[in-house]
Every structure is written in structure tokens, then in C-alpha cells.
């Protein structure tokens, strides 16, 4: 069903609240007819302005890492959204679900922060010894990324959803056939792993992630 149909139904339902009895009855009748034609229920989340936005991540693997999950989750909480991963043959996609413009804003912020994380990861790898094996560099870099994303998460101001909005988001998400699977944690442990995570945590110090007022994004994102 197209967004145009949903918007038309929403407009008719608003007109159905008119103080003019004839206008209200006519608008309600037209709305009900459209809803019947397109199989829209009165409690359909789309009527409350719930929509989704799909974002292409730079991440290529089919199974998300713990740090990618942490980043996507942090952004969803900051902008009052739900999310899920949608792997493709080429990369990973993140789908944000929210009211009005929130999913698009969340997706934009994810793209910006993922680019920053990718840059910080490369710079961290450049500090490692040339004698270190590639597999160990990858481990340290993944641990660094976990720390970086945790640093971002520690700064979020969670968006205050109403109970009705939360219910609508869950109803929308429940309609999606989600692929089961968990996020993979960075391999390795011990002092060096902890040091790498701490370096990542410190590297995220310039990133702040705050939800906006009246749907407007007010986050400061370091360049």
C-alpha cells in the first residue's frame, strides 16, 4: 500500500473530527471505504505516522558485530525508534522504525557515525606494530570499535516515548519477518583487549548524541 493512500486516509480521519456534522460524516464514510478497499485496520500503525527507513551500512559481513549492534541500538534509543538488521549479498542494512521523520534522522546519524568509526578504526590500526599479524590487528581493531561504540552509548539521552507510541512501534515491527541471529563479539580477551577497548572509548569523547525537541535533531556530531 502506498504512502499516498495512508496520507489520504489520515486526512479524511482528521476531517471526520469536524464540527460540521455533514462534513464529518462524509469524511468518515470515505475513510472507511478506503480502509476496506486497502485492508487497513483502525489500529494500523501507519495511520499514526509510523514508517521505516532503510540505511546501507559500510559494514560488509552478513552477521553484525557487537559494536555495530551497540551503535545502531544507541541511535534508536536517542531518536525514539526501533530497528533491525537486514543483511544483503553486498552489505548490511539497518532499518529504523519510528514516527514521522525520526527514522530518516536516525538513519542519517548512523551513516555519519559509522563513517567516523571507520576512520577511527583505521587510525587505530596505523598505531599498531607492523610486526603484528593481520588476524591480531583485526582483533584489536574490533575491540577498539566496541569501546568506541560504548563511549557513544554512554552519552545518549534516551527519547521519551509515550506508551501509545511504543505500542505502535512494536505493532509495526511485529509485522516484519525478522531473521534470527545474534551479534558476534570481538575475539580475544586480557589486558591488551581491555586496552584496545579503552582506547576506543576515549576516541569517542567528541561525539554527543542527543535527541531533538519537537522532532528536530539537535545532536552535535564531530567531523
Secondary structure, 3 states (H helix, E strand, C coil): CCHHHHHHHHHHHHHCCCCCHHHHHHHHHHHHHHHHHHCCCCCCHHHHCEEEEEEECCCCCCCCEHHHHHHHHHHHHHCCCEEEEEECCCCEEEEEEEECCHHHHHHHHHHHHHHHHHHHHHHHHHCCCCCCCHHHHHHHHHHHHHHHHHHHHCCCECCCCCHHHHHHHHHHHHCCCCCCCCCECCCCCCHHHHHHHHHHHHHHHHCCCECCECCECCCCCCC
